[in-house]
C-alpha cells in the first residue's frame, strides 16, 4: 500500500479533497502490483539485484588479469631439460 500526503504536492495545496461523508482527505492511497513498489506518486519496477552478477564479472576479470600477468612474466623464461655442453675454445 502506497500513500502520500496531499500537502506534499504543491499543485494540490489550494484544493480541498472531500470524501463522501464530507470528511476532508489529507492523504492519497493506492496499491501497486506485487512486482512493483511505491515511487513518489506512482508505482515503479523494483530494482534488480545485480550483486551476484557483479561478483562473477569481477572474479572473471581478476582471473584474466592474473593469467595475462603470468603469461607476460613467464614469456622470457625458457625451461631446458638438458643444458648444452659447456663451450670449449680450441
DRENDOBA-547620 format. One record per residue: chain; x, y, z of N, C-alpha, C, O, CB in turn; residue number from 1; residue in one letter. Coordinates in steps of 0.001 Angstrom, whole numbers, plus 500000, padded with zeros to 6 digits. Glycine has a CB too. Layout:
residues N
<pt 'A',<X,Y,Z>,<X,Y,Z>,<X,Y,Z>,<X,Y,Z>,<X,Y,Z>,NUM,'A'>;
...
***
This chain:
residues 90
<pt 'A',<500847,498822,500000>,<500000,500000,500000>,<500885,501232,500000>,<501806,501351,500808>,<499041,500003,501216>,1,'X'>;
<pt 'A',<500600,502130,499101>,<501338,503388,498998>,<500437,504524,499467>,<499221,504489,499276>,<501832,503637,497538>,2,'X'>;
<pt 'A',<501039,505509,500070>,<500257,506691,500453>,<501174,507904,500509>,<502365,507794,500799>,<499550,506477,501824>,3,'X'>;
<pt 'A',<500596,509054,500226>,<501319,510324,500276>,<500386,511388,500813>,<499174,511339,500603>,<501868,510722,498876>,4,'X'>;
<pt 'A',<500961,512340,501499>,<500177,513474,501994>,<499868,514403,500819>,<500728,514680,499982>,<500944,514244,503132>,5,'X'>;
<pt 'A',<498652,514864,500779>,<498229,515767,499704>,<499044,517057,499752>,<499353,517637,498712>,<496716,516081,499814>,6,'X'>;
<pt 'A',<499390,517503,500954>,<500159,518743,501103>,<501575,518637,500527>,<502220,519658,500290>,<500237,519124,502568>,7,'X'>;
<pt 'A',<502063,517412,500301>,<503405,517241,499740>,<503491,517724,498295>,<504572,518071,497819>,<503820,515781,499817>,8,'X'>;
<pt 'A',<502379,517747,497611>,<502363,518191,496221>,<501835,519625,496175>,<500648,519863,496398>,<501490,517241,495333>,9,'X'>;
<pt 'A',<502708,520562,495890>,<502353,521985,495953>,<501187,522346,495042>,<500399,523235,495365>,<503550,522828,495588>,10,'X'>;
<pt 'A',<501072,521660,493901>,<499992,521969,492963>,<498615,521661,493551>,<497617,522228,493106>,<500185,521188,491672>,11,'X'>;
<pt 'A',<498549,520774,494542>,<497257,520396,495127>,<496931,521163,496407>,<495823,521030,496927>,<497242,518915,495417>,12,'X'>;
<pt 'A',<497856,521956,496925>,<497621,522672,498188>,<496382,523570,498162>,<495666,523622,499162>,<498828,523509,498524>,13,'X'>;
<pt 'A',<496100,524275,497072>,<494933,525169,497086>,<493596,524423,497107>,<492562,525036,497377>,<494977,526076,495880>,14,'X'>;
<pt 'A',<493593,523124,496831>,<492348,522369,496734>,<492052,521628,498033>,<492952,521279,498797>,<492414,521382,495569>,15,'X'>;
<pt 'A',<490774,521402,498254>,<490329,520598,499395>,<489662,519357,498824>,<488753,519462,498001>,<489345,521404,500342>,16,'X'>;
<pt 'A',<490101,518202,499251>,<489542,516930,498800>,<488635,516391,499887>,<489026,516277,501049>,<490661,515906,498453>,17,'X'>;
<pt 'A',<487398,516057,499482>,<486397,515592,500443>,<485964,514173,500093>,<485845,513822,498919>,<485174,516542,500467>,18,'X'>;
<pt 'A',<485727,513356,501128>,<485176,512015,500947>,<483661,512125,500909>,<483103,513202,501119>,<485642,511046,502086>,19,'X'>;
<pt 'A',<482992,510999,500639>,<481527,511012,500523>,<480846,511509,501793>,<479809,512169,501724>,<481020,509621,500190>,20,'X'>;
<pt 'A',<481417,511200,502938>,<480791,511598,504200>,<481178,512992,504641>,<481082,513312,505826>,<481149,510624,505277>,21,'X'>;
<pt 'A',<481610,513823,503720>,<482018,515204,503987>,<483261,515282,504875>,<483483,516279,505562>,<480876,515964,504641>,22,'X'>;
<pt 'A',<484068,514220,504853>,<485324,514240,505600>,<486436,514752,504690>,<486533,514365,503526>,<485669,512825,506154>,23,'X'>;
<pt 'A',<487260,515615,505232>,<488370,516142,504447>,<489487,515095,504373>,<489861,514491,505379>,<488899,517471,505061>,24,'X'>;
<pt 'A',<490004,514898,503169>,<491077,513930,502962>,<492435,514624,503061>,<492628,515725,502545>,<490925,513230,501592>,25,'X'>;
<pt 'A',<493361,513960,503730>,<494709,514512,503875>,<495756,513661,503163>,<496882,514105,502940>,<495065,514638,505347>,26,'X'>;
<pt 'A',<495375,512430,502808>,<496305,511506,502152>,<495648,510873,500933>,<494433,510679,500887>,<496774,510412,503134>,27,'X'>;
<pt 'A',<496479,510560,499953>,<496064,509699,498852>,<496703,508337,499110>,<497847,508258,499558>,<496487,510293,497437>,28,'X'>;
<pt 'A',<495965,507272,498828>,<496499,505916,498993>,<496180,505103,497748>,<495122,505270,497140>,<495913,505230,500265>,29,'X'>;
<pt 'A',<497097,504225,497376>,<496894,503358,496212>,<497693,502077,496412>,<498584,501996,497258>,<497317,504076,494889>,30,'X'>;
<pt 'A',<497348,501091,495614>,<498032,499798,495671>,<498857,499598,494408>,<498435,499958,493309>,<497016,498639,495844>,31,'X'>;
<pt 'A',<500026,499025,494581>,<500886,498677,493443>,<500868,497165,493264>,<500683,496434,494237>,<502350,499196,493654>,32,'X'>;
<pt 'A',<501058,496684,492042>,<501184,495237,491832>,<502378,494688,492623>,<503283,495437,492991>,<501344,494916,490318>,33,'X'>;
<pt 'A',<502370,493386,492878>,<503445,492779,493670>,<504816,492966,493037>,<505822,493022,493744>,<503177,491303,493859>,34,'X'>;
<pt 'A',<504864,493063,491722>,<506151,493200,491038>,<506670,494641,491046>,<507762,494905,490543>,<506027,492712,489605>,35,'X'>;
<pt 'A',<505899,495571,491609>,<506305,496971,491628>,<506340,497487,493057>,<505860,496829,493979>,<505357,497825,490772>,36,'X'>;
<pt 'A',<506920,498683,493231>,<506995,499304,494550>,<506551,500763,494448>,<506358,501284,493350>,<508435,499206,495129>,37,'X'>;
<pt 'A',<506393,501407,495581>,<505969,502807,495621>,<507143,503721,495279>,<508232,503586,495837>,<505393,503166,497013>,38,'X'>;
<pt 'A',<506908,504645,494361>,<507913,505641,493983>,<507210,506991,493897>,<506423,507244,492985>,<508617,505272,492616>,39,'X'>;
<pt 'A',<507509,507845,494862>,<506869,509165,494902>,<505344,509035,494801>,<504696,508567,495737>,<507404,510058,493756>,40,'X'>;
<pt 'A',<504778,509450,493668>,<503325,509438,493497>,<502854,508341,492550>,<501723,508401,492066>,<502859,510779,492986>,41,'X'>;
<pt 'A',<503676,507356,492277>,<503298,506304,491338>,<503971,504987,491709>,<504732,504912,492674>,<503669,506704,489902>,42,'X'>;
<pt 'A',<503680,503968,490938>,<504309,502657,491112>,<505432,502526,490086>,<505317,503022,488965>,<503262,501492,490957>,43,'X'>;
<pt 'A',<506510,501861,490472>,<507606,501638,489531>,<508195,500252,489763>,<507975,499630,490803>,<508701,502732,489681>,44,'X'>;
<pt 'A',<508951,499782,488765>,<509541,498449,488856>,<510573,498402,489970>,<511291,499372,490211>,<510181,498045,487518>,45,'X'>;
<pt 'A',<510638,497260,490647>,<511632,497090,491691>,<513005,496932,491065>,<513142,496390,489968>,<511297,495881,492577>,46,'X'>;
<pt 'A',<514018,497410,491770>,<515383,497289,491276>,<515809,495832,491331>,<515481,495097,492263>,<516352,498175,492096>,47,'X'>;
<pt 'A',<516541,495443,490318>,<517034,494073,490272>,<518332,493984,491070>,<519089,494950,491164>,<517253,493606,488802>,48,'X'>;
<pt 'A',<518571,492815,491637>,<519774,492607,492428>,<520915,492186,491506>,<520928,491069,490989>,<519536,491545,493532>,49,'X'>;
<pt 'A',<521861,493083,491309>,<522986,492808,490430>,<524225,492354,491198>,<525292,492223,490600>,<523312,494035,489612>,50,'X'>;
<pt 'A',<524119,492114,492483>,<525265,491752,493309>,<525983,490512,492830>,<527208,490519,492711>,<524830,491551,494714>,51,'X'>;
<pt 'A',<525252,489446,492551>,<525865,488190,492127>,<526509,488335,490749>,<527592,487800,490515>,<524821,487064,492107>,52,'X'>;
<pt 'A',<525861,489045,489846>,<526423,489258,488511>,<527723,490054,488599>,<528692,489738,487910>,<525410,489987,487605>,53,'X'>;
<pt 'A',<527748,491084,489441>,<528963,491888,489610>,<530087,491046,490196>,<531238,491173,489778>,<528688,493104,490512>,54,'X'>;
<pt 'A',<529764,490183,491163>,<530773,489317,491770>,<531419,488424,490714>,<532645,488340,490646>,<530146,488458,492885>,55,'X'>;
<pt 'A',<530611,487758,489890>,<531152,486876,488858>,<531960,487656,487823>,<533006,487186,487375>,<530022,486114,488170>,56,'X'>;
<pt 'A',<531491,488832,487445>,<532231,489661,486491>,<533601,490025,487054>,<534608,489905,486356>,<531436,490939,486150>,57,'X'>;
<pt 'A',<533647,490470,488311>,<534920,490829,488930>,<535831,489610,489070>,<537040,489711,488861>,<534682,491467,490300>,58,'X'>;
<pt 'A',<535259,488468,489420>,<536041,487239,489554>,<536704,486878,488226>,<537898,486584,488180>,<535148,486080,490037>,59,'X'>;
<pt 'A',<535925,486900,487154>,<536464,486575,485824>,<537518,487603,485412>,<538549,487241,484845>,<535326,486523,484767>,60,'X'>;
<pt 'A',<537268,488867,485692>,<538228,489919,485356>,<539544,489704,486096>,<540612,489845,485500>,<537650,491303,485692>,61,'X'>;
<pt 'A',<539489,489371,487368>,<540702,489130,488157>,<541454,487917,487622>,<542681,487948,487520>,<540351,488926,489644>,62,'X'>;
<pt 'A',<540735,486851,487280>,<541381,485655,486722>,<542084,485998,485407>,<543211,485554,485183>,<540340,484525,486495>,63,'X'>;
<pt 'A',<541449,486769,484547>,<542062,487154,483267>,<543309,488002,483508>,<544325,487808,482840>,<541049,487931,482386>,64,'X'>;
<pt 'A',<543245,488931,484448>,<544405,489780,484752>,<545562,488927,485274>,<546709,489126,484872>,<544029,490870,485791>,65,'X'>;
<pt 'A',<545270,487986,486159>,<546313,487099,486686>,<546915,486258,485564>,<548131,486079,485510>,<545741,486184,487792>,66,'X'>;
<pt 'A',<546082,485747,484678>,<546590,484941,483559>,<547479,485781,482640>,<548531,485313,482207>,<545419,484338,482754>,67,'X'>;
<pt 'A',<547072,487000,482344>,<547883,487881,481495>,<549225,488178,482169>,<550268,488141,481515>,<547126,489204,481199>,68,'X'>;
<pt 'A',<549202,488468,483459>,<550428,488734,484193>,<551334,487504,484174>,<552542,487634,483979>,<550113,489150,485640>,69,'X'>;
<pt 'A',<550770,486317,484373>,<551538,485076,484389>,<552180,484820,483029>,<553354,484456,482957>,<550642,483895,484784>,70,'X'>;
<pt 'A',<551425,485007,481956>,<551959,484798,480604>,<553083,485790,480327>,<554113,485421,479762>,<550839,484942,479539>,71,'X'>;
<pt 'A',<552894,487024,480714>,<553919,488046,480476>,<555168,487760,481307>,<556286,487919,480819>,<553371,489452,480806>,72,'X'>;
<pt 'A',<554989,487348,482534>,<556111,487076,483434>,<556903,485859,482978>,<558132,485853,483055>,<555610,486866,484863>,73,'X'>;
<pt 'A',<556212,484834,482507>,<556893,483594,482119>,<557305,483584,480649>,<557895,482601,480202>,<555996,482405,482399>,74,'X'>;
<pt 'A',<557025,484618,479891>,<557350,484632,478458>,<558853,484605,478218>,<559298,484024,477228>,<556746,485863,477791>,75,'X'>;
<pt 'A',<559647,485214,479089>,<561091,485255,478897>,<561811,484069,479518>,<563027,483948,479364>,<561639,486522,479468>,76,'X'>;
<pt 'A',<561112,483208,480201>,<561727,482063,480866>,<561639,480858,479942>,<560554,480480,479502>,<561040,481768,482232>,77,'X'>;
<pt 'A',<562780,480263,479654>,<562822,479072,478811>,<563282,477915,479684>,<564341,477984,480308>,<563771,479269,477569>,78,'X'>;
<pt 'A',<562503,476874,479727>,<562848,475704,480522>,<563531,474704,479600>,<562960,474283,478595>,<561584,475078,481207>,79,'X'>;
<pt 'A',<564761,474327,479949>,<565547,473404,479136>,<565794,472154,479969>,<566273,472233,481100>,<566900,474054,478663>,80,'X'>;
<pt 'A',<565462,471004,479399>,<565674,469752,480124>,<567160,469407,480210>,<567656,469083,481289>,<564907,468610,479447>,81,'X'>;
<pt 'A',<567871,469473,479090>,<569299,469159,479056>,<570058,470408,478632>,<569937,470846,477489>,<569599,467968,478088>,82,'X'>;
<pt 'A',<570830,470979,479531>,<571575,472177,479139>,<572634,471813,478099>,<573123,470684,478075>,<572235,472844,480377>,83,'X'>;
<pt 'A',<572983,472761,477249>,<574004,472483,476229>,<575365,472244,476894>,<575608,472706,478009>,<574098,473658,475212>,84,'X'>;
<pt 'A',<576240,471526,476207>,<577568,471301,476794>,<578326,472619,476912>,<578096,473543,476132>,<578380,470293,475944>,85,'X'>;
<pt 'A',<579215,472703,477873>,<579966,473957,478030>,<580800,474262,476785>,<581301,473357,476117>,<580879,473883,479267>,86,'X'>;
<pt 'A',<580933,475526,476496>,<581681,475971,475317>,<583173,475792,475581>,<583703,476240,476598>,<581354,477461,474969>,87,'X'>;
<pt 'A',<583811,475149,474672>,<585263,474985,474820>,<585949,475624,473614>,<585593,475344,472469>,<585658,473465,474949>,88,'X'>;
<pt 'A',<586904,476459,473868>,<587609,477173,472812>,<588859,476391,472434>,<589714,476165,473291>,<587973,478616,473257>,89,'X'>;
<pt 'A',<588991,475976,471192>,<590165,475214,470743>,<590996,476007,469806>,<592022,475521,469330>,<589759,473930,470084>,90,'X'>;
***
